[in-house]
Amino acid sequence: MISLSKILVLAIIQGATELLPVSSSAHVIVAEKLMGLDPTTPAMTLLLVMLHTGTMLAVMVFFGGSWKANFFPSSRVFWDSFRLVLVATIATGLVGIFLKILIEKTILKGAAHAEIESLFGNLLLIAAALAVAGALILCTGFKKEGPLMTKSALSIKAAWVIGMVQGICLPFRGFSRSGATISTGLIWGIDKKQVEDFSFALAVILTPPVILMEALRFLKAQHVAAHHGSIIGLFMPSLIGMAASFISGLLALKWLSDWLEQGRWYLFGFYCLGASAAILILHSQGL
């Protein structure tokens, strides 16, 4: 059983990094390993998802007004937005399922527990994913105006590509979902505010099926009888983590939102590269 103090520390880390394109998952996983926890176990992967859920709820509360103005000003705009989100989500699902099958049936073939979650504790993979995300953000941040950078509306084709990129992020902790999807939209020429709203909307849609998948994996690992007392007790650490990350996420959003609007996108790329180097050092020290 993970202690309450550790859950609260992880929730604070999740809340502080959720809005930033620096992979909150990578930060939480490294913190788990520093605490002596195994990020690949069903209990910890479920906790990670529930921490994300808490911060996603905070994002929904904080950006509710903006999303209402952007996605719900009229029935036509709503259905156009819904179609774009649906297309991107389908693309994410197809790519995510393909990568899950590919990794589990080929790369992890013959392993005792050939599950994609076994990659989540691999610091070398996390460092590499952070480096790739950092390079992508830097390329986007320093890219000058060109044929692909002319301003354009979010289209079905762009939504499909952004969704595919989000699907690639799923198995690789460190490959920042928001950093990759927002960078892809910026390369496509989409307005930064529009692609940010779209990226977070995709995260909200993606969260419920991921929760279900990890909850089923957790229950399967526990061999639980389906009586409410046992189930509530088993899920309590994750529920506490979700509540704590919701609060820390709201506080972080209040502090960071104005700074983000004025900040320079490329700086997050440098941060990801620095974080990648730090993780490599930790790995070399035996973490």
C-alpha positions as CSV (number, residue, x, y, z in Angstrom):
1,M,0.0,0.0,0.0
2,I,1.5,3.4,-1.0
3,S,1.5,5.9,1.9
4,L,-0.6,9.0,1.9
5,S,2.4,11.2,2.0
6,K,3.8,9.7,-1.2
7,I,0.4,10.0,-2.9
8,L,0.3,13.7,-2.0
9,V,3.9,14.3,-3.3
10,L,3.0,12.6,-6.6
11,A,-0.2,14.6,-6.9
12,I,1.6,17.9,-6.4
13,I,4.2,16.9,-9.1
14,Q,1.3,15.9,-11.4
15,G,-0.6,19.1,-10.8
16,A,2.5,21.3,-11.3
17,T,3.5,19.7,-14.6
18,E,0.1,18.9,-16.3
19,L,-0.3,22.2,-18.1
20,L,3.3,22.2,-19.3
21,P,4.4,20.4,-22.4
22,V,7.2,18.6,-20.4
23,S,5.5,15.2,-19.8
24,S,3.9,15.1,-16.4
25,S,4.0,11.3,-16.6
26,A,7.8,11.3,-16.9
27,H,8.1,13.5,-13.8
28,V,5.7,11.3,-11.7
29,I,7.4,8.1,-12.8
30,V,10.9,9.4,-11.9
31,A,9.5,10.5,-8.5
32,E,8.0,7.1,-8.0
33,K,11.4,5.4,-8.7
34,L,13.2,7.8,-6.3
35,M,10.6,6.8,-3.6
36,G,11.4,3.1,-4.3
37,L,8.1,2.4,-6.0
38,D,7.6,0.3,-9.2
39,P,5.8,2.4,-11.9
40,T,5.0,-0.7,-13.9
41,T,2.7,-2.4,-11.4
42,P,-1.0,-2.3,-12.0
43,A,-1.6,-0.3,-8.8
44,M,0.9,2.4,-9.9
45,T,-0.2,2.6,-13.5
46,L,-3.8,3.0,-12.3
47,L,-2.6,5.7,-9.8
48,L,-0.8,7.5,-12.6
49,V,-4.0,7.5,-14.7
50,M,-6.1,8.8,-11.8
51,L,-3.6,11.6,-11.1
52,H,-4.1,12.6,-14.8
53,T,-7.8,12.4,-14.3
54,G,-7.7,14.8,-11.4
55,T,-5.7,17.4,-13.3
56,M,-7.9,16.9,-16.4
57,L,-10.9,17.8,-14.2
58,A,-9.0,20.8,-13.0
59,V,-8.3,21.8,-16.6
60,M,-12.0,21.4,-17.4
61,V,-13.0,23.6,-14.5
62,F,-10.4,26.2,-15.3
63,F,-10.9,26.4,-19.1
64,G,-14.6,25.8,-19.0
65,G,-15.5,29.3,-20.1
66,S,-12.9,29.3,-22.9
67,W,-14.1,25.9,-24.2
68,K,-17.8,27.1,-24.0
69,A,-16.9,30.1,-26.2
70,N,-14.8,28.0,-28.6
71,F,-16.8,24.8,-28.9
72,F,-20.4,25.7,-28.0
73,P,-21.2,29.2,-29.4
74,S,-23.7,27.5,-31.8
75,S,-24.9,24.1,-32.8
76,R,-23.0,24.3,-36.1
77,V,-19.7,25.1,-34.3
78,F,-20.3,22.4,-31.8
79,W,-20.9,19.7,-34.4
80,D,-17.9,20.9,-36.4
81,S,-15.7,20.7,-33.3
82,F,-17.2,17.3,-32.3
83,R,-16.3,15.9,-35.7
84,L,-12.8,17.1,-35.5
85,V,-12.3,15.7,-31.9
86,L,-13.9,12.4,-33.1
87,V,-11.6,12.1,-36.1
88,A,-8.5,12.8,-33.9
89,T,-9.7,10.3,-31.3
90,I,-10.2,7.6,-33.8
91,A,-6.7,8.2,-35.2
92,T,-5.3,8.0,-31.7
93,G,-7.1,4.8,-31.0
94,L,-5.9,3.1,-34.2
95,V,-2.3,4.1,-33.7
96,G,-2.4,3.3,-30.0
97,I,-3.8,-0.2,-30.6
98,F,-1.4,-0.8,-33.4
99,L,1.6,0.1,-31.3
100,K,0.3,-1.9,-28.3
101,I,0.0,-5.0,-30.4
102,L,3.3,-4.4,-32.2
103,I,5.2,-3.9,-28.9
104,E,3.6,-6.7,-27.0
105,K,3.7,-9.3,-29.8
106,T,7.2,-8.5,-31.2
107,I,9.5,-6.4,-28.9
108,L,8.2,-7.9,-25.7
109,K,7.5,-11.3,-27.1
110,G,8.6,-14.1,-24.7
111,A,8.7,-11.8,-21.7
112,A,7.0,-13.0,-18.5
113,H,4.5,-10.1,-18.5
114,A,4.4,-8.9,-22.1
115,E,2.4,-5.7,-21.3
116,I,3.1,-2.3,-22.7
117,E,3.0,-1.0,-19.1
118,S,6.3,-2.7,-18.5
119,L,7.9,0.0,-20.5
120,F,6.8,2.8,-18.2
121,G,9.6,2.3,-15.7
122,N,12.4,2.3,-18.4
123,L,14.4,5.4,-17.7
124,L,16.4,5.1,-20.9
125,L,13.2,5.1,-22.9
126,I,11.8,8.0,-20.9
127,A,15.0,10.0,-21.5
128,A,14.9,9.3,-25.2
129,A,11.2,10.2,-25.5
130,L,11.8,13.5,-23.6
131,A,14.7,14.3,-25.9
132,V,12.5,13.7,-29.0
133,A,9.8,15.9,-27.5
134,G,12.3,18.6,-26.7
135,A,13.7,18.5,-30.2
136,L,10.2,18.7,-31.7
137,I,9.3,21.7,-29.5
138,L,12.5,23.5,-30.4
139,C,12.0,22.9,-34.1
140,T,8.5,24.4,-33.8
141,G,9.6,27.3,-31.6
142,F,12.4,28.4,-33.9
143,K,10.7,27.7,-37.2
144,K,10.2,30.8,-39.3
145,E,7.2,31.5,-41.4
146,G,6.9,29.3,-44.4
147,P,4.5,27.4,-46.6
148,L,3.3,25.1,-43.8
149,M,3.4,27.9,-41.2
150,T,0.8,30.2,-42.8
151,K,-2.2,30.5,-40.6
152,S,-5.0,28.0,-41.3
153,A,-8.1,26.6,-39.6
154,L,-8.1,23.3,-38.0
155,S,-9.2,20.8,-40.6
156,I,-10.2,17.1,-40.7
157,K,-6.8,16.3,-42.2
158,A,-4.9,18.3,-39.5
159,A,-7.1,16.7,-36.7
160,W,-6.3,13.2,-38.1
161,V,-2.5,13.9,-38.1
162,I,-2.7,15.4,-34.5
163,G,-4.6,12.4,-33.4
164,M,-2.0,10.0,-34.9
165,V,0.7,11.9,-33.1
166,Q,-1.2,11.6,-29.8
167,G,-1.4,7.8,-30.4
168,I,2.3,7.6,-30.7
169,C,2.7,9.3,-27.4
170,L,0.6,6.7,-25.5
171,P,3.1,4.0,-24.9
172,F,6.1,6.3,-24.5
173,R,6.2,8.1,-21.2
174,G,8.3,11.2,-21.7
175,F,7.0,11.9,-25.2
176,S,4.8,14.8,-24.0
177,R,1.3,14.4,-25.3
178,S,0.5,18.1,-25.1
179,G,4.0,19.1,-26.4
180,A,3.8,16.8,-29.4
181,T,0.2,17.6,-30.4
182,I,0.5,21.3,-29.9
183,S,3.8,21.4,-31.9
184,T,2.1,19.4,-34.7
185,G,-0.7,21.9,-34.8
186,L,1.7,24.8,-34.9
187,I,3.7,23.2,-37.7
188,W,0.4,22.8,-39.6
189,G,-0.1,26.5,-39.2
190,I,-3.0,26.4,-36.7
191,D,-3.4,29.3,-34.2
192,K,-1.6,28.5,-30.9
193,K,-4.7,29.2,-28.7
194,Q,-6.9,27.0,-31.0
195,V,-4.5,24.1,-31.0
196,E,-4.0,24.3,-27.2
197,D,-7.8,24.1,-26.6
198,F,-8.0,21.2,-29.1
199,S,-5.1,19.3,-27.5
200,F,-6.6,19.5,-24.0
201,A,-10.1,18.6,-25.3
202,L,-8.5,15.4,-26.8
203,A,-7.0,14.6,-23.5
204,V,-10.3,14.9,-21.7
205,I,-11.9,12.5,-24.3
206,L,-9.0,10.1,-24.0
207,T,-9.0,9.8,-20.2
208,P,-12.1,7.7,-19.6
209,P,-11.1,4.7,-21.8
210,V,-7.6,4.7,-20.3
211,I,-9.1,4.7,-16.8
212,L,-11.2,1.7,-17.7
213,M,-8.3,-0.2,-19.2
214,E,-6.0,0.4,-16.2
215,A,-8.8,-0.4,-13.7
216,L,-9.5,-3.7,-15.4
217,R,-5.8,-4.5,-15.4
218,F,-5.6,-3.6,-11.7
219,L,-8.6,-5.8,-10.8
220,K,-7.3,-8.7,-12.8
221,A,-4.0,-8.5,-11.0
222,Q,-5.7,-8.4,-7.6
223,H,-8.1,-11.3,-8.4
224,V,-10.8,-9.4,-6.5
225,A,-14.2,-10.6,-5.6
226,A,-16.8,-8.2,-6.8
227,H,-18.1,-6.9,-3.5
228,H,-18.2,-3.2,-2.9
229,G,-16.1,-3.0,0.3
230,S,-13.1,-4.7,-1.3
231,I,-13.2,-2.6,-4.5
232,I,-13.6,0.7,-2.7
233,G,-10.7,-0.2,-0.4
234,L,-8.5,-1.2,-3.3
235,F,-9.2,2.0,-5.3
236,M,-8.9,4.4,-2.3
237,P,-5.3,5.4,-2.9
238,S,-6.0,6.2,-6.5
239,L,-9.2,8.2,-5.6
240,I,-7.2,10.1,-3.0
241,G,-4.5,10.8,-5.6
242,M,-7.2,12.0,-8.1
243,A,-8.6,14.4,-5.5
244,A,-5.2,15.8,-4.5
245,S,-4.1,16.2,-8.1
246,F,-7.3,18.1,-8.8
247,I,-6.6,20.6,-6.1
248,S,-2.9,21.0,-7.0
249,G,-3.8,21.2,-10.7
250,L,-6.2,24.1,-10.1
251,L,-3.6,25.9,-8.0
252,A,-0.9,25.4,-10.7
253,L,-3.3,26.5,-13.4
254,K,-4.0,29.8,-11.6
255,W,-0.2,30.4,-11.2
256,L,0.9,29.2,-14.7
257,S,-1.8,30.2,-17.2
258,D,-0.8,33.9,-17.5
259,W,2.9,33.0,-17.7
260,L,2.2,30.4,-20.4
261,E,0.4,32.9,-22.5
262,Q,3.4,35.2,-22.4
263,G,6.1,32.5,-22.4
264,R,8.3,31.3,-25.3
265,W,7.4,27.9,-26.6
266,Y,11.0,26.9,-27.4
267,L,12.0,27.2,-23.7
268,F,10.0,24.0,-23.0
269,G,12.1,22.2,-25.6
270,F,15.3,23.2,-23.7
271,Y,13.7,22.0,-20.4
272,C,12.8,18.6,-22.0
273,L,16.4,18.2,-23.2
274,G,17.7,19.1,-19.7
275,A,15.2,16.7,-18.0
276,S,16.3,14.0,-20.5
277,A,20.0,14.5,-19.5
278,A,19.1,14.5,-15.8
279,I,17.2,11.2,-16.1
280,L,20.2,9.7,-17.9
281,I,22.4,10.7,-15.0
282,L,20.0,9.2,-12.5
283,H,20.0,6.0,-14.6
284,S,23.8,5.9,-14.7
285,Q,23.7,6.1,-10.8
286,G,21.6,2.9,-10.7
287,L,18.1,4.3,-10.3
